[in-house]
Amino acid sequence: MSRVLLTGAAGFLGSHVGEALAGRGEDVIGLDNFDPFYPREIKEANLAALRRSPRFRLVEGDIRDGALVRRSLDGVDAVVHMAARAGVRPSLADPELYASVNVGGTTTLLEAARSAGVSAFVFAGSSSVYGDSAPVPFREDDAATAPISPYAATKRAGELLCSTFVHLYGMRIISLRFFTAYGPRQRPDLAIHAFTRLIAAGRPVPRFGDGSSERDYTYVDDIVGGVVPAVDWVRQDAPALEVVNLGESRTTRLDRLIELIALALGATASVEERPAQPGDVRRTCADITKAKRLLGYRPTTTVEEGIPRFVAWYRGFHGRQT
């Protein structure tokens, strides 16, 4: 029987990944510290379905706690490391915390896995590592040496640590570079969730820049559709390191995104223009050739389909809360 240690299990992506793994018969040990970056009740709601599964057990604690991590690895054959201090803009305000959690915590997990003999390791990376200078679409063979936020730098550092552990200890690791994930349970601070909340309340949307910035928005089901085969890939025997993009491989302008959310809500968006923010890149777009070849990755949900699905979830979730 397979058993996975899933860090960040109460988060947006972590909870979806946990459900998919438990749903296919995996035992899932979820590790989460319920960081107060956003309210605990939201994370508890994320976990509601997982908690009903007999294949899930939650361990509450910090990935920087080496003793706790080592205990949590008992009987585990693969680690899926989704936990991180998230967010580009907040990382500018507290870079030391981001380095402590994202670099220090990843090091603790890698070393604990190595000492426990667990060589299979999936690392949740980020498209932010490409910075603003990589050719579009972004390819995994880009050097990614110029991240423009502390968050992006910590994610690149995590990848380099993974490379070191593969070289020294023969681990098998895949780093998945996620491109602007969205969908049910998305963090409340992220753009699609925040814009939906503001437009639904009849309040103006802060638009940073002139609206021409572009993102490769990736629906959560498509992200999960890449993570699950990545777990299978790292369970193979030969030591290896791979870096793989998970995106939709198409871009949407910021002003078009706001328009799509307003259409799904049946409302009109009022835009409040603000200066572009430090740390924000102009454009992201994934080359997913490698993901298709290595993982059989086939994203299916366009942003035109995904935004109405998110809005439907938003209305249902907040309706239950009132």
ABEGO torsion letter per residue (X at the ends): XBBBBBBGAABAAAAAAAAAAAAAGBBBBBBBAGBAABBAAAAAAAAAAAAABAABBBBBEBAABAAAAAAAABGBABBBBABBBBEAAAAAABAAAAAAAAAAAAAAAAAAAAAAGBABBBBBBBAAAAEAABBOBBBAABAGABBABAAAAAAAAAAAAAAAAAAAAGBBBBBBBBBGBBEBGBBAABAAAAAAAAAAAGBBBBBBEAGABBBBBBBAAAAAAAAAAAAAAAABABBBBBBBBBBAGBBBBAAAAAAAAAAAAGBBBBBBBBBBBBGBBABBBBBAAAAAAAAGBBBABBAAAAAAAAAAAAAAAAAAAX
